[in-house]
Amino acid sequence: MKSVSLSGFQNYKVLDTDKEWVLYHNCFSLCSRKVRVCLKELDIAAELKHIDIIETNDCENLEKKFLKINPKATVPVLLHHGNPIYESHEQIAFLEKYNPILSKSEIVDYWVKRGSLVGEPNENQDQFAGNCVSIFTVPLFVSMLKNISIYKFIKYFIKHPVRFRAFNFLMFKLLSYGVFKKGTPLFKITKSAVKNLNIHFDDLNDHLNEKKWIDGDKFSLADITWMVLFHRLEESQLTNYFLNGRKNLISYFNRLKVRESYKSELLDYEEKAIKVGKDELIIAIESNQTLNKYYSFIKIL
Ligand SMILES: N[C@@H](CCC(=O)N[C@@H](CS)C(=O)NCC(=O)O)C(=O)O
Protein backbone atom coordinates (compact mmCIF):
# COMPACT_ATOMS: atom_id res chain seq x y z
CA MET A 1 0.00 0.00 0.00
CA LYS A 2 1.25 3.49 -0.81
CA SER A 3 1.81 5.91 2.02
CA VAL A 4 -0.57 8.87 1.88
CA SER A 5 -0.43 12.23 3.53
CA LEU A 6 -3.50 12.92 5.66
CA SER A 7 -3.95 15.79 8.05
CA GLY A 8 -6.89 17.50 9.77
CA PHE A 9 -10.65 16.91 9.45
CA GLN A 10 -11.75 14.74 6.52
CA ASN A 11 -15.07 15.11 4.79
CA TYR A 12 -16.00 11.43 4.80
CA LYS A 13 -16.91 8.82 7.39
CA VAL A 14 -14.70 5.85 8.19
CA LEU A 15 -17.03 4.37 10.79
CA ASP A 16 -20.74 4.09 11.20
CA THR A 17 -21.20 5.12 14.81
CA ASP A 18 -23.71 6.88 17.01
CA LYS A 19 -20.89 8.22 19.20
CA GLU A 20 -19.94 11.86 18.84
CA TRP A 21 -16.27 11.21 19.64
CA VAL A 22 -14.19 8.06 19.18
CA LEU A 23 -10.44 7.99 19.82
CA TYR A 24 -8.22 5.22 18.47
CA HIS A 25 -5.15 5.42 20.67
CA ASN A 26 -2.32 3.49 22.25
CA CYS A 27 -1.17 3.60 25.88
CA PHE A 28 2.47 4.28 24.96
CA SER A 29 2.14 6.51 21.89
CA LEU A 30 3.25 10.08 22.60
CA CYS A 31 0.65 11.64 20.30
CA SER A 32 -2.16 9.47 21.69
CA ARG A 33 -1.22 10.65 25.15
CA LYS A 34 -1.51 14.24 24.04
CA VAL A 35 -5.07 13.73 22.79
CA ARG A 36 -6.11 11.77 25.90
CA VAL A 37 -4.82 14.58 28.14
CA CYS A 38 -6.67 17.08 25.97
CA LEU A 39 -9.98 15.17 26.28
CA LYS A 40 -9.54 15.08 30.04
CA GLU A 41 -8.63 18.78 30.34
CA LEU A 42 -11.60 19.77 28.17
CA ASP A 43 -13.89 17.33 29.94
CA ILE A 44 -15.04 15.79 26.65
CA ALA A 45 -16.20 12.18 26.80
CA ALA A 46 -15.01 9.91 23.99
CA GLU A 47 -15.19 6.22 23.32
CA LEU A 48 -11.58 5.03 23.60
CA LYS A 49 -10.43 2.16 21.40
CA HIS A 50 -6.98 0.88 22.29
CA ILE A 51 -4.90 -0.23 19.29
CA ASP A 52 -1.77 -2.24 19.99
CA ILE A 53 1.30 -1.21 18.01
CA ILE A 54 4.49 -3.23 17.81
CA GLU A 55 6.02 -1.63 20.95
CA THR A 56 3.04 -2.77 23.02
CA ASN A 57 3.19 -6.30 21.70
CA ASP A 58 1.00 -6.51 18.62
CA CYS A 59 0.24 -4.91 15.25
CA GLU A 60 -3.45 -4.14 15.44
CA ASN A 61 -2.65 -0.95 13.51
CA LEU A 62 -1.79 -3.09 10.47
CA GLU A 63 -5.08 -4.97 10.38
CA LYS A 64 -7.49 -4.23 7.53
CA LYS A 65 -10.07 -2.97 9.99
CA PHE A 66 -7.72 -0.26 11.26
CA LEU A 67 -6.23 0.59 7.86
CA LYS A 68 -9.75 1.62 6.85
CA ILE A 69 -9.65 4.11 9.72
CA ASN A 70 -6.11 5.26 8.89
CA PRO A 71 -4.30 3.99 5.76
CA LYS A 72 -1.06 5.34 7.27
CA ALA A 73 -1.46 2.85 10.13
CA THR A 74 -0.72 5.36 12.88
CA VAL A 75 -2.48 6.32 16.07
CA PRO A 76 -4.05 8.49 17.33
CA VAL A 77 -7.08 8.92 15.10
CA LEU A 78 -9.97 10.98 16.39
CA LEU A 79 -13.44 10.53 14.88
CA HIS A 80 -16.16 13.13 15.07
CA HIS A 81 -19.51 11.47 14.24
CA GLY A 82 -17.43 8.95 12.27
CA ASN A 83 -15.38 11.53 10.30
CA PRO A 84 -11.64 11.18 10.91
CA ILE A 85 -9.25 13.90 12.03
CA TYR A 86 -5.60 13.00 11.49
CA GLU A 87 -2.49 14.31 13.27
CA SER A 88 -2.61 14.94 16.99
CA HIS A 89 -1.95 18.70 16.80
CA GLU A 90 -4.98 19.01 14.47
CA GLN A 91 -7.04 16.79 16.77
CA ILE A 92 -6.43 18.90 19.88
CA ALA A 93 -7.20 22.11 17.96
CA PHE A 94 -10.43 20.55 16.66
CA LEU A 95 -11.47 19.37 20.14
CA GLU A 96 -10.75 22.76 21.65
CA LYS A 97 -13.44 24.38 19.50
CA TYR A 98 -16.09 22.19 21.16
CA ASN A 99 -15.25 23.37 24.65
CA PRO A 100 -13.18 26.54 24.42
CA ILE A 101 -12.25 26.80 28.09
CA LEU A 102 -8.48 26.96 27.66
CA SER A 103 -6.33 29.99 26.98
CA LYS A 104 -6.05 30.94 23.30
CA SER A 105 -3.51 33.26 21.68
CA GLU A 106 -0.79 33.46 19.07
CA ILE A 107 1.66 32.42 21.79
CA VAL A 108 -0.31 29.22 22.36
CA ASP A 109 -0.39 28.46 18.61
CA TYR A 110 3.34 29.07 18.35
CA TRP A 111 4.27 26.70 21.19
CA VAL A 112 1.77 24.03 20.12
CA LYS A 113 3.39 24.00 16.71
CA ARG A 114 6.92 24.00 18.13
CA GLY A 115 6.14 21.05 20.43
CA SER A 116 4.43 18.95 17.76
CA LEU A 117 5.64 15.80 16.05
CA VAL A 118 5.25 16.34 12.33
CA GLY A 119 6.36 13.97 9.59
CA GLU A 120 9.26 11.63 10.32
CA PRO A 121 11.41 12.36 13.43
CA ASN A 122 14.71 12.67 11.57
CA GLU A 123 13.36 15.66 9.62
CA ASN A 124 12.69 19.30 10.63
CA GLN A 125 14.01 18.93 14.16
CA ASP A 126 14.81 22.65 14.20
CA GLN A 127 11.07 23.40 13.82
CA PHE A 128 9.51 20.66 15.92
CA ALA A 129 10.67 19.63 19.39
CA GLY A 130 8.38 16.57 19.15
CA ASN A 131 10.56 15.23 16.33
CA CYS A 132 13.67 15.56 18.54
CA VAL A 133 12.03 13.88 21.51
CA SER A 134 10.98 11.00 19.28
CA ILE A 135 14.65 10.25 18.63
CA PHE A 136 15.28 9.95 22.40
CA THR A 137 12.49 7.41 22.62
CA VAL A 138 14.47 4.89 20.60
CA PRO A 139 16.36 3.39 23.61
CA LEU A 140 13.03 2.73 25.32
CA PHE A 141 11.61 1.29 22.07
CA VAL A 142 14.54 -1.08 21.75
CA SER A 143 14.11 -2.15 25.39
CA MET A 144 10.41 -2.78 24.85
CA LEU A 145 10.94 -4.61 21.56
CA LYS A 146 13.32 -7.10 23.18
CA ASN A 147 10.35 -8.93 24.65
CA ILE A 148 8.41 -9.19 21.39
CA SER A 149 8.56 -12.21 19.12
CA ILE A 150 10.49 -11.91 15.86
CA TYR A 151 7.46 -13.32 13.99
CA LYS A 152 5.51 -10.18 14.84
CA PHE A 153 8.29 -8.14 13.18
CA ILE A 154 8.08 -10.14 10.00
CA LYS A 155 4.38 -9.29 9.78
CA TYR A 156 5.22 -5.68 10.65
CA PHE A 157 7.91 -5.48 7.99
CA ILE A 158 5.73 -6.97 5.25
CA LYS A 159 2.56 -5.06 6.01
CA HIS A 160 3.60 -1.60 7.23
CA PRO A 161 2.62 1.05 4.63
CA VAL A 162 5.48 3.38 5.65
CA ARG A 163 8.61 1.55 4.47
CA PHE A 164 11.02 3.77 6.40
CA ARG A 165 9.31 2.84 9.68
CA ALA A 166 9.10 -0.85 8.78
CA PHE A 167 12.84 -0.91 8.08
CA ASN A 168 13.78 1.04 11.22
CA PHE A 169 11.76 -1.14 13.53
CA LEU A 170 13.16 -4.32 12.05
CA MET A 171 16.67 -2.92 12.63
CA PHE A 172 15.79 -2.02 16.24
CA LYS A 173 14.79 -5.63 16.82
CA LEU A 174 17.66 -7.27 14.96
CA LEU A 175 20.52 -5.03 16.12
CA SER A 176 19.05 -4.20 19.52
CA TYR A 177 21.36 -1.79 21.40
CA GLY A 178 23.80 -2.15 18.46
CA VAL A 179 21.82 0.61 16.70
CA PHE A 180 23.43 3.03 19.17
CA LYS A 181 27.00 2.26 18.05
CA LYS A 182 29.16 5.23 17.16
CA GLY A 183 28.87 6.00 13.44
CA THR A 184 25.46 4.36 12.87
CA PRO A 185 22.77 6.56 11.22
CA LEU A 186 20.91 6.83 14.52
CA PHE A 187 24.03 8.02 16.28
CA LYS A 188 24.35 10.84 13.73
CA ILE A 189 20.70 11.85 13.96
CA THR A 190 21.05 11.98 17.73
CA LYS A 191 23.64 14.71 17.41
CA SER A 192 21.23 17.03 15.61
CA ALA A 193 18.34 16.07 17.92
CA VAL A 194 20.38 17.06 21.00
CA LYS A 195 21.48 20.32 19.42
CA ASN A 196 17.94 21.26 18.36
CA LEU A 197 16.20 20.17 21.55
CA ASN A 198 18.64 22.26 23.58
CA ILE A 199 17.64 25.29 21.51
CA HIS A 200 13.90 24.55 21.94
CA PHE A 201 14.39 24.17 25.69
CA ASP A 202 16.52 27.29 26.06
CA ASP A 203 13.82 29.30 24.31
CA LEU A 204 11.00 27.77 26.36
CA ASN A 205 12.98 28.31 29.56
CA ASP A 206 13.42 32.00 28.66
CA HIS A 207 9.78 32.33 27.64
CA LEU A 208 8.49 30.84 30.91
CA ASN A 209 10.22 33.45 33.04
CA GLU A 210 7.80 34.25 35.91
CA LYS A 211 4.92 32.56 34.05
CA LYS A 212 2.91 29.73 35.51
CA TRP A 213 1.90 28.30 32.15
CA ILE A 214 3.06 28.98 28.59
CA ASP A 215 0.33 31.59 28.06
CA GLY A 216 0.60 33.13 31.53
CA ASP A 217 -1.91 32.26 34.25
CA LYS A 218 -4.17 30.06 32.16
CA PHE A 219 -3.49 26.51 31.05
CA SER A 220 -3.58 25.87 27.28
CA LEU A 221 -3.09 23.35 24.50
CA ALA A 222 0.56 24.40 24.46
CA ASP A 223 1.02 23.07 28.02
CA ILE A 224 -0.60 19.78 27.01
CA THR A 225 1.76 19.54 24.04
CA TRP A 226 4.88 20.03 26.18
CA MET A 227 3.59 17.91 29.08
CA VAL A 228 3.80 14.74 27.01
CA LEU A 229 7.28 15.61 25.75
CA PHE A 230 8.64 16.06 29.29
CA HIS A 231 6.98 12.85 30.39
CA ARG A 232 8.53 10.93 27.47
CA LEU A 233 12.00 12.25 28.35
CA GLU A 234 11.42 11.17 31.92
CA GLU A 235 10.61 7.61 30.80
CA SER A 236 13.72 7.68 28.65
CA GLN A 237 15.82 8.65 31.70
CA LEU A 238 16.77 12.00 30.19
CA THR A 239 14.86 14.71 32.07
CA ASN A 240 17.66 15.34 34.54
CA TYR A 241 20.04 15.95 31.69
CA PHE A 242 17.78 18.18 29.60
CA LEU A 243 16.30 20.17 32.50
CA ASN A 244 19.57 20.58 34.37
CA GLY A 245 20.29 24.30 34.88
CA ARG A 246 16.96 25.33 33.32
CA LYS A 247 15.22 26.55 36.46
CA ASN A 248 11.99 27.65 34.83
CA LEU A 249 11.56 24.32 33.06
CA ILE A 250 12.13 22.37 36.28
CA SER A 251 9.41 24.23 38.16
CA TYR A 252 7.12 24.17 35.12
CA PHE A 253 7.45 20.37 34.84
CA ASN A 254 6.70 20.05 38.57
CA ARG A 255 3.49 22.02 38.04
CA LEU A 256 2.52 19.86 35.07
CA LYS A 257 3.11 16.69 37.10
CA VAL A 258 0.53 17.57 39.72
CA ARG A 259 -2.30 18.06 37.26
CA GLU A 260 -4.99 15.42 37.43
CA SER A 261 -4.64 14.75 33.69
CA TYR A 262 -0.95 13.88 34.12
CA LYS A 263 -1.89 11.18 36.58
CA SER A 264 -5.01 9.79 34.93
CA GLU A 265 -3.90 9.91 31.28
CA LEU A 266 -0.15 9.27 31.57
CA LEU A 267 0.82 7.57 34.83
CA ASP A 268 -2.27 5.40 35.18
CA TYR A 269 -1.86 4.22 31.58
CA GLU A 270 1.54 2.69 32.27
CA GLU A 271 0.80 -0.83 31.11
CA LYS A 272 2.96 -3.91 31.51
CA ALA A 273 4.87 -3.52 28.21
CA ILE A 274 5.92 0.01 29.23
CA LYS A 275 6.91 -0.98 32.79
CA VAL A 276 8.96 -3.95 31.62
CA GLY A 277 10.68 -1.84 28.92
CA LYS A 278 11.49 0.93 31.39
CA ASP A 279 13.00 -1.48 33.92
CA GLU A 280 15.00 -3.14 31.17
CA LEU A 281 16.25 0.28 29.97
CA ILE A 282 17.40 1.40 33.43
CA ILE A 283 19.48 -1.77 33.80
CA ALA A 284 20.83 -1.60 30.23
CA ILE A 285 22.04 2.01 30.58
CA GLU A 286 24.36 0.73 33.32
CA SER A 287 25.21 -2.72 31.99
CA ASN A 288 25.26 -2.46 28.20
CA GLN A 289 28.49 -0.81 27.07
CA THR A 290 27.13 0.50 23.76
CA LEU A 291 24.05 2.02 25.33
CA ASN A 292 26.07 3.41 28.20
CA LYS A 293 28.40 5.16 25.76
CA TYR A 294 25.42 6.49 23.78
CA TYR A 295 23.93 8.09 26.91
CA SER A 296 27.32 9.53 27.85
CA PHE A 297 27.60 10.92 24.31
CA ILE A 298 24.19 12.65 24.63
CA LYS A 299 25.32 14.17 27.89
CA ILE A 300 28.55 15.65 26.60
CA LEU A 301 27.06 17.22 23.47
N1 LIG B 1 2.35 13.07 13.48
C1 LIG B 1 1.46 12.04 13.95
C2 LIG B 1 2.31 10.91 14.49
C3 LIG B 1 1.59 9.60 14.50
C4 LIG B 1 2.53 8.48 14.86
O1 LIG B 1 3.69 8.41 14.37
N2 LIG B 1 2.07 7.57 15.71
C5 LIG B 1 2.88 6.48 16.19
C6 LIG B 1 2.78 6.37 17.69
S1 LIG B 1 3.31 7.89 18.45
C7 LIG B 1 2.36 5.17 15.59
O2 LIG B 1 1.18 5.04 15.33
N3 LIG B 1 3.25 4.18 15.38
C8 LIG B 1 2.86 2.93 14.92
C9 LIG B 1 3.54 2.50 13.67
O3 LIG B 1 4.05 3.35 12.92
O4 LIG B 1 3.54 1.28 13.40
C10 LIG B 1 0.51 12.63 15.00
O5 LIG B 1 0.84 13.70 15.55
O6 LIG B 1 -0.55 12.06 15.25
The ligand as an SDF file (V2000), in Angstrom:
LIG
                    3D

 20 19  0  0  0  0  0  0  0  0999 V2000
    2.3530   13.0740   13.4840 N   0  0  0  0  0  0  0  0  0  0  0  0
    1.4620   12.0430   13.9460 C   0  0  0  0  0  0  0  0  0  0  0  0
    2.3150   10.9100   14.4920 C   0  0  0  0  0  0  0  0  0  0  0  0
    1.5860    9.6030   14.5050 C   0  0  0  0  0  0  0  0  0  0  0  0
    2.5320    8.4820   14.8630 C   0  0  0  0  0  0  0  0  0  0  0  0
    3.6890    8.4140   14.3700 O   0  0  0  0  0  0  0  0  0  0  0  0
    2.0670    7.5730   15.7140 N   0  0  0  0  0  0  0  0  0  0  0  0
    2.8850    6.4830   16.1880 C   0  0  0  0  0  0  0  0  0  0  0  0
    2.7760    6.3730   17.6860 C   0  0  0  0  0  0  0  0  0  0  0  0
    3.3140    7.8870   18.4490 S   0  0  0  0  0  0  0  0  0  0  0  0
    2.3640    5.1730   15.5900 C   0  0  0  0  0  0  0  0  0  0  0  0
    1.1790    5.0410   15.3320 O   0  0  0  0  0  0  0  0  0  0  0  0
    3.2520    4.1850   15.3820 N   0  0  0  0  0  0  0  0  0  0  0  0
    2.8580    2.9250   14.9180 C   0  0  0  0  0  0  0  0  0  0  0  0
    3.5390    2.5010   13.6700 C   0  0  0  0  0  0  0  0  0  0  0  0
    4.0490    3.3500   12.9210 O   0  0  0  0  0  0  0  0  0  0  0  0
    3.5420    1.2830   13.3990 O   0  0  0  0  0  0  0  0  0  0  0  0
    0.5130   12.6300   15.0040 C   0  0  0  0  0  0  0  0  0  0  0  0
    0.8390   13.6990   15.5530 O   0  0  0  0  0  0  0  0  0  0  0  0
   -0.5540   12.0640   15.2460 O   0  0  0  0  0  0  0  0  0  0  0  0
  1  2  1  0
  2  3  1  0
  2 18  1  0
  3  4  1  0
  4  5  1  0
  5  6  2  0
  5  7  1  0
  7  8  1  0
  8  9  1  0
  8 11  1  0
  9 10  1  0
 11 12  2  0
 11 13  1  0
 13 14  1  0
 14 15  1  0
 15 16  2  0
 15 17  1  0
 18 19  2  0
 18 20  1  0
M  END
$$$$
